[in-house]
Each structure stands twice: as structure tokens, then as C-alpha cells.
Amino acid sequence: RHDFLLSIQEVNNRSILFGEKASILLLLCKS
């Protein structure tokens, strides 16, 4: 169960990073 919680945290961190990259790409496309 501990590994499962760690993997959830890892996925959340990656999705946050991906969201930041996506928003940066959108800003670049708009400008």
C-alpha cells in the first residue's frame, strides 16, 4: 500500500509538471 501511495504522488507531480509545460506551450502559441 505504501508503494501505491508513492506512485499516486508521483503521478500527481508528473501531471502538475505536464500541466505547467502545456500552459507554457499555449502561451507561446498565442503570442
N, C-alpha and C positions, 0 to 999 in steps of 0.2 A: 504493500500500500504506500509505503514511503516513496518508492521509486515512481509510483503512479502520480503522486502529488508533485514530485520534482518534474516529471515530464509535462504535467499541466502548466506548471510555472514556466518551463522552457518554451512551450508553445505560445503562452501569453506574451512572453518577452519578444519572441520572434515576430508575432503578429503586430506588436506595437512598433517594432523596427520597420516592418514591411509597410505599415500604415504611414509612418513618417516618410519613407522613401517615396511612396505613391503620391503623397501630398506635395512633396518637393517636385516630383515629375510633373504633376498637374500645374504647379505654379510656373515651372519652366515653359510648359506648353502654352500657357495663357499669355505670358509676356512676349 
